[in-house]
Amino acid sequence: MNIQKMSASSIWIIGIISGLIIGLALGYLYVQPELNNALENETELKANVANLENEVAGQDKALQKNKADLSEAQEEAQDLRIKLNEETLEKDRLQTLLAISNSTLTATLLDLDAKKVKLKEAVEEARYKSDQYEKLSKQLTLAEKSINQLDADKKLLAELRKEINFTRTEVREYWETIKELAIDIDASLGQDADKILDSIDIYFNWAENDPGVNASFEEVATWLLIPPEGAENYGDSVSEFIDEAYLMIIRDIDAAIEAAS
């Protein structure tokens, strides 16, 4: 009977234990997913906390920078206040000066108005004198040019009237001098003088072949009537040069008379 009681008690205990084990197993199966979710949430929370800490650190840095900027802005504001006060004082000083200047300006304007008519008359007179000066200046320029031109004409005429020995050497030197003086009058006269210089040798080659006083009539006639080609160019070129020179000298005299009028 005792054995039966113990057996019944054991069965009951075993049942209780089995029930607990089954309950624990079922509880574990139920709690395990929740536990896993909790672990995952814990990881996520830790990551969020880390992010928040980083954000807080960044905000703290920004706050420190804002404090520094605020301090700098306060200093700048103080500087601006000082400058504003200085500018206010300067404005007052300028207003005072402006008032003084205004009265001085009024007096000056009155004085200028009084001189305006005189200045206008002076301007008219100066304009008239300026026109006269410009006219006289042009006449003076023309006169100086005419004087220089006539001086060159005078030198050329003086040289043309010179007497020279009619030899090849002296004739060439003579016309080289004439050419230099002619260029001062007009470049075209220098070209005319070149024609004379180019014909000198041909002319003197012919002239130096004069048959002489003992030559026959036929020799003299042949020499005179049949000169080498170009021998006559010397005389023609000299005549052409003198004609052109006199025409240009007359032109310069007319221009000088007009400039003097």
QUIBEL-V518232 format. One record per backbone hydrogen bond with DSSP energy under -1.0 kcal/mol. NH is the residue of the N-H (numbers start at 1). CO is the residue of the C=O. E is the energy in kcal/mol with one decimal. If there is no record, write none. Layout:
BEGIN
NH/CO/E
NH/CO/E
END
This chain:
BEGIN
5/1/-2.4
6/2/-2.8
7/3/-2.8
8/4/-2.5
9/5/-2.4
10/6/-3.2
11/7/-2.6
12/8/-2.1
13/9/-2.9
14/10/-3.7
15/11/-2.6
16/12/-2.4
17/13/-3.6
18/14/-3.3
19/15/-2.8
20/16/-2.6
21/17/-3.2
22/18/-3.2
23/19/-2.8
24/20/-3.6
25/21/-3.1
26/22/-3.0
27/23/-3.0
28/24/-3.1
29/25/-2.9
30/26/-2.0
31/27/-3.5
32/28/-3.1
35/31/-3.0
36/32/-2.7
37/33/-2.7
38/34/-2.5
39/35/-2.7
40/36/-2.7
41/37/-3.0
42/38/-2.6
43/39/-2.3
44/40/-2.4
45/41/-3.0
46/42/-2.5
47/43/-2.3
48/44/-2.7
49/45/-3.1
50/46/-2.5
51/47/-2.5
52/48/-3.0
53/49/-2.8
54/50/-2.5
55/51/-2.8
56/52/-3.2
57/53/-2.6
58/54/-2.7
59/55/-3.0
60/56/-2.3
61/57/-2.3
62/58/-2.8
63/59/-2.8
64/60/-2.5
65/61/-2.6
66/62/-2.9
67/63/-2.4
68/64/-2.2
69/65/-3.1
70/66/-2.9
71/67/-2.4
72/68/-2.6
73/69/-3.1
74/70/-2.6
75/71/-2.1
76/72/-2.7
77/73/-2.8
78/74/-2.2
79/75/-2.5
80/76/-2.8
81/77/-2.3
82/78/-2.3
83/79/-3.0
84/80/-3.1
85/81/-2.4
86/82/-2.5
87/83/-3.3
88/84/-2.3
89/85/-2.2
90/86/-2.6
91/87/-2.8
92/88/-2.3
93/89/-2.3
94/90/-2.9
95/91/-2.6
96/92/-2.0
97/93/-2.5
98/94/-3.0
99/95/-2.2
100/96/-2.2
101/97/-3.4
102/98/-2.8
103/99/-1.7
104/100/-2.2
105/101/-3.3
106/102/-2.3
107/103/-2.0
108/104/-2.5
109/105/-3.0
110/106/-2.0
111/107/-2.0
112/108/-2.8
113/109/-2.7
114/110/-1.7
115/111/-1.4
116/112/-1.3
119/115/-2.7
120/116/-2.5
121/117/-2.2
122/118/-2.3
123/119/-2.7
124/120/-2.3
125/121/-2.3
126/122/-2.7
127/123/-2.8
128/124/-2.1
129/125/-2.6
130/126/-2.7
131/127/-2.4
132/128/-2.2
133/129/-3.0
134/130/-2.9
135/131/-2.3
136/132/-2.9
137/133/-2.9
138/134/-2.2
139/135/-2.3
140/136/-2.7
141/137/-2.5
142/138/-2.6
143/139/-2.6
144/140/-2.9
145/141/-2.5
146/142/-2.8
147/143/-2.8
148/144/-2.5
149/145/-2.4
150/146/-3.1
151/147/-2.3
152/148/-1.9
153/149/-2.4
154/150/-2.7
155/151/-2.1
156/152/-2.1
157/153/-2.6
158/154/-2.3
159/155/-2.0
160/156/-2.5
161/157/-1.6
162/159/-1.1
167/165/-2.5
171/167/-2.7
172/168/-2.0
173/169/-2.3
174/170/-2.6
175/171/-2.4
176/172/-2.0
177/173/-2.0
178/174/-2.3
179/175/-2.2
180/176/-1.7
181/177/-1.9
182/178/-2.6
183/179/-2.2
185/182/-1.1
186/182/-2.7
191/187/-1.3
192/188/-1.8
193/189/-2.1
194/190/-1.6
195/191/-1.4
196/192/-1.3
197/193/-2.4
198/194/-2.5
199/195/-1.0
203/199/-2.2
204/200/-2.8
205/201/-2.4
206/202/-1.7
207/203/-2.9
208/204/-2.7
209/206/-1.2
210/207/-1.3
215/212/-1.3
220/216/-2.4
221/217/-2.7
222/218/-2.6
223/219/-2.4
224/220/-2.5
225/221/-3.3
226/222/-2.0
231/228/-2.1
233/230/-1.0
236/232/-1.9
237/233/-2.9
238/234/-2.4
239/235/-2.2
240/236/-2.5
241/237/-2.5
242/238/-2.4
243/239/-2.3
244/240/-2.3
245/241/-2.6
246/242/-2.4
247/243/-2.0
248/244/-2.1
249/245/-2.2
250/246/-2.4
251/247/-2.1
252/248/-2.3
253/249/-2.1
254/250/-2.4
255/251/-2.2
256/252/-2.1
257/253/-2.2
258/254/-2.2
259/255/-2.3
260/256/-1.7
END
